[in-house]
């Protein structure tokens, strides 16, 4: 059924390299195949039921932003969204349609490249404790969802299990080397500023986002997903009001529901009710609609 969520995927004859919280990654030889499932995670726990069409939205929004930003930074796409599948994948077309990307192989950086334009999430918690995020001092008196004086680069470690941890820029330099860290920081801020301006004209505030970069042939390229509702906080601009949590187009809606439960945020996650699932699907589709002006 078209509305049945895709939760697991194996493609006989193709070696699965990795199964992440959302993506399945297969080895195609020269390239990799990324397939976004409809799994959803919150608080680093994968929920037992998924969000129908979520993988399609994540993939198509990534394709959209890769195309929009390719003049700012090269990326890992080996094929465009409109290109036909290679012959070896044709028999899997039904499973892969609209939710797959064929990408170049690269060596991912060992840091998350987070940019924040507004005060929320773990950044808000850090600010309330220390008046700073990742060692960057912020003005006193900011409140939940305040717009920051300017976007800030707040790198994080990549945790194989559990939560990523915010780190100071100097720590990121030790992990990747200063030259690479500085380039990743400058590109992250440039892409974020471009995307914020674009999205705001379409009624969306991008409060923060996480970029992934890799090294390919000695050069830094943008990889993984980009500016999706899973890697960013998307807020409706017409409802923005500092001092509170914002309504959102992203999986914050699921997090907010889970916060109402007596759940210890350890696996297994609770089954999401059908109304929460349906509303979340609509939020993802609405984000795509607003950003691109198209239906998926």
MIDRENVO-400902 format. One line per field, with one value per residue (C-alpha): residue number from 1; residue in three letters; x, y, z. Coordinates in steps of 0.001 Angstrom, whole numbers, plus 500000, padded with zeros to 6 digits. Last residue first. Layout:
<pts>
seq [NUM,...] .
type [ala,...] .
X [X,...] .
Y [Y,...] .
Z [Z,...] .
</pts>
This chain:
<pts>
seq [296,295,294,293,292,291,290,289,288,287,286,285,284,283,282,281,280,279,278,277,276,275,274,273,272,271,270,269,268,267,266,265,264,263,262,261,260,259,258,257,256,255,254,253,252,251,250,249,248,247,246,245,244,243,242,241,240,239,238,237,236,235,234,233,232,231,230,229,228,227,226,225,224,223,222,221,220,219,218,217,216,215,214,213,212,211,210,209,208,207,206,205,204,203,202,201,200,199,198,197,196,195,194,193,192,191,190,189,188,187,186,185,184,183,182,181,180,179,178,177,176,175,174,173,172,171,170,169,168,167,166,165,164,163,162,161,160,159,158,157,156,155,154,153,152,151,150,149,148,147,146,145,144,143,142,141,140,139,138,137,136,135,134,133,132,131,130,129,128,127,126,125,124,123,122,121,120,119,118,117,116,115,114,113,112,111,110,109,108,107,106,105,104,103,102,101,100,99,98,97,96,95,94,93,92,91,90,89,88,87,86,85,84,83,82,81,80,79,78,77,76,75,74,73,72,71,70,69,68,67,66,65,64,63,62,61,60,59,58,57,56,55,54,53,52,51,50,49,48,47,46,45,44,43,42,41,40,39,38,37,36,35,34,33,32,31,30,29,28,27,26,25,24,23,22,21,20,19,18,17,16,15,14,13,12,11,10,9,8,7,6,5,4,3,2,1] .
type [unk,unk,unk,unk,unk,unk,unk,unk,unk,unk,unk,unk,unk,unk,unk,unk,unk,unk,unk,unk,unk,unk,unk,unk,unk,unk,unk,unk,unk,unk,unk,unk,unk,unk,unk,unk,unk,unk,unk,unk,unk,unk,unk,unk,unk,unk,unk,unk,unk,unk,unk,unk,unk,unk,unk,unk,unk,unk,unk,unk,unk,unk,unk,unk,unk,unk,unk,unk,unk,unk,unk,unk,unk,unk,unk,unk,unk,unk,unk,unk,unk,unk,unk,unk,unk,unk,unk,unk,unk,unk,unk,unk,unk,unk,unk,unk,unk,unk,unk,unk,unk,unk,unk,unk,unk,unk,unk,unk,unk,unk,unk,unk,unk,unk,unk,unk,unk,unk,unk,unk,unk,unk,unk,unk,unk,unk,unk,unk,unk,unk,unk,unk,unk,unk,unk,unk,unk,unk,unk,unk,unk,unk,unk,unk,unk,unk,unk,unk,unk,unk,unk,unk,unk,unk,unk,unk,unk,unk,unk,unk,unk,unk,unk,unk,unk,unk,unk,unk,unk,unk,unk,unk,unk,unk,unk,unk,unk,unk,unk,unk,unk,unk,unk,unk,unk,unk,unk,unk,unk,unk,unk,unk,unk,unk,unk,unk,unk,unk,unk,unk,unk,unk,unk,unk,unk,unk,unk,unk,unk,unk,unk,unk,unk,unk,unk,unk,unk,unk,unk,unk,unk,unk,unk,unk,unk,unk,unk,unk,unk,unk,unk,unk,unk,unk,unk,unk,unk,unk,unk,unk,unk,unk,unk,unk,unk,unk,unk,unk,unk,unk,unk,unk,unk,unk,unk,unk,unk,unk,unk,unk,unk,unk,unk,unk,unk,unk,unk,unk,unk,unk,unk,unk,unk,unk,unk,unk,unk,unk,unk,unk,unk,unk,unk,unk,unk,unk,unk,unk,unk,unk,unk,unk,unk,unk,unk,unk] .
X [505761,503698,505530,506187,509651,509993,506302,505346,508312,507517,503838,504735,506756,503964,501336,503294,503587,499814,499112,501569,500275,496681,497623,499157,502944,504051,506343,510121,511983,514464,515187,513497,512171,508535,505764,504227,503619,507236,506549,503977,506449,509132,506700,505872,509597,509796,509739,507275,507144,505038,507434,508430,507992,509589,509878,506776,506843,503409,503726,507256,506193,509184,511646,514220,516881,518432,515178,513039,515658,518383,520866,521141,524410,527212,528585,532100,535558,538361,541297,539864,536634,536624,533231,530879,527701,525465,523183,520502,519076,516043,515160,512184,509661,507155,508413,510449,511893,513103,515383,516921,517501,518968,521606,522580,522804,524966,527431,527564,528247,530843,532778,532662,533673,536559,537707,537469,539433,542258,542331,542701,539696,539575,541854,540065,536718,538066,539043,535496,534079,532062,528386,527850,526054,523662,523601,525345,527792,528186,529410,530887,529307,530114,528451,528744,526809,524213,524068,522468,520584,516826,515138,513437,513472,514772,517807,518461,522262,524108,525836,529323,530534,532157,530096,526964,527252,525420,526556,523548,520713,522899,523672,519966,519052,521717,520434,517105,516442,518102,517835,520282,522174,524606,525715,528576,528668,532234,534246,534373,533062,535566,533939,532122,530034,526267,523251,520205,517016,513558,511656,511260,513584,511096,509196,512391,514020,514209,515708,518664,521282,520159,520970,517954,516715,517861,515213,516526,520037,522843,526353,525346,528202,528241,530293,529819,528312,527299,525886,523605,520196,520739,521847,518851,516296,517897,517875,514205,513476,515279,513766,510281,510454,511735,508834,506254,504496,505855,507164,506127,508432,510071,513841,515441,518044,515760,513400,513794,511576,511680,510135,513214,515713,517798,521382,523140,526915,529202,532169,531092,527357,527646,524374,523355,520058,518985,516730,518448,521359,521843,525276,527208,524433,525864,523635,522582,519333,518170,517242,514941,513263,510652,508852,505597,502349,500607,501225,500000] .
Y [515536,518655,521789,525344,524170,525357,525606,522280,520423,521785,520906,517309,516981,518550,516337,513180,514422,514972,511452,509849,511872,510919,507239,507016,506583,503234,503837,503616,500472,501742,504452,507858,507078,507193,508680,510383,514090,514538,511978,514306,517206,514984,513958,517597,518389,516076,519021,521558,523399,525279,527284,526718,529890,533266,534493,534408,533049,532152,533810,532473,528815,527104,524620,523113,521318,517883,515912,518630,518740,521343,518923,515153,513184,515175,518678,518522,519435,518710,516271,513940,513723,514854,514831,517366,516973,519921,520391,523054,525842,528112,527800,530182,529236,531487,531145,534366,533118,529954,531753,534092,531244,529035,531587,532302,528568,527865,530656,529736,526084,527014,529186,526545,523680,525763,526645,523028,521801,524288,523694,519912,517592,516560,519218,521930,520692,521129,524716,525292,524368,521168,520246,516549,514100,511950,508197,505665,506184,509752,512343,515283,518683,521965,525274,527787,530947,532925,536630,538672,535475,535292,534421,530994,530626,533838,536088,538325,538375,538657,535474,534159,531490,528663,525968,527949,530694,532276,529303,527332,529059,529278,525537,524685,527067,525528,522032,522952,526603,530001,531102,531355,528180,526402,522830,521115,517606,516403,513351,514585,512067,510434,510444,508123,509817,509615,507858,509150,507251,508104,509318,505774,503314,500637,500630,500937,497841,495966,499077,499136,497305,499240,502621,504594,507331,510919,513365,513493,514232,511689,511574,513821,514306,518095,521029,524273,527691,527122,523711,525373,525325,521896,520337,522082,520483,517032,517217,518245,515301,512812,513956,514162,510676,509217,510800,509286,507367,508163,505069,502644,501171,504545,504732,506110,508897,511301,510931,508634,508225,505407,506160,504898,507112,505138,506169,504245,504571,505076,503467,499997,500269,499814,500212,502683,502381,505657,506590,505728,504265,500957,500737,499176,497003,494895,494706,491369,491237,494755,494873,497531,498147,500655,501679,503242,501911,504769,503472,500000] .
Z [496014,495454,494380,495626,496686,500272,501137,499584,501105,504583,504088,503223,506447,508527,506873,507706,511314,511556,510264,512721,515690,514760,514382,517864,518100,519546,522516,522141,523174,524021,526625,526821,530338,529218,531363,528353,527648,526490,523751,522173,522160,520595,517843,517045,517198,514182,511804,510462,513786,516325,518456,522068,524070,524835,521249,519033,515490,514137,510705,510270,510528,512216,510694,513071,511080,510402,510397,508746,505975,505444,503869,503942,503717,502087,501398,499939,501275,498840,498984,496354,498370,501996,503701,505201,507237,508065,511071,511192,513308,513478,509796,509714,507031,505240,501695,501703,505002,503272,500791,503361,505808,503060,502019,505628,506384,503333,504234,507925,507111,504481,506955,509696,507382,506025,509537,510676,507648,508205,511955,511848,512072,515744,517273,515289,516618,520166,519335,518054,521453,521750,521856,522533,520264,522279,522782,520572,517731,518968,516507,518401,518065,516369,517270,514431,515284,513344,514227,517024,517965,517419,520684,520672,524498,526027,525735,528730,528634,525302,524083,524846,522399,524415,522723,523609,526239,529168,531260,532519,530642,527531,527619,527957,525108,522889,523681,522083,521335,520813,517197,514304,515132,512835,513554,511739,513220,513677,512548,508965,506439,504043,500615,498224,495570,495848,494381,496241,497065,498447,495365,493987,495709,496773,493472,491414,492922,489613,488017,490430,488319,485222,486773,488020,485716,486390,487671,491252,490006,489964,491529,494434,496925,497071,495801,497793,497114,493484,494471,497033,495286,493692,496967,498574,496246,496318,500132,500111,497795,500026,503313,501778,500268,503537,505443,503069,505883,509389,511144,513866,516516,517287,516918,520081,519960,521880,518925,515956,512924,510415,507027,505173,503355,500851,500164,497370,497360,494381,492608,493689,494336,498114,500011,502736,504631,506176,509103,512388,510465,508664,507137,504294,502880,500086,497024,495518,497456,498377,502056,503444,506768,507932,504740,505926,504416,502638,499108,500000] .
</pts>
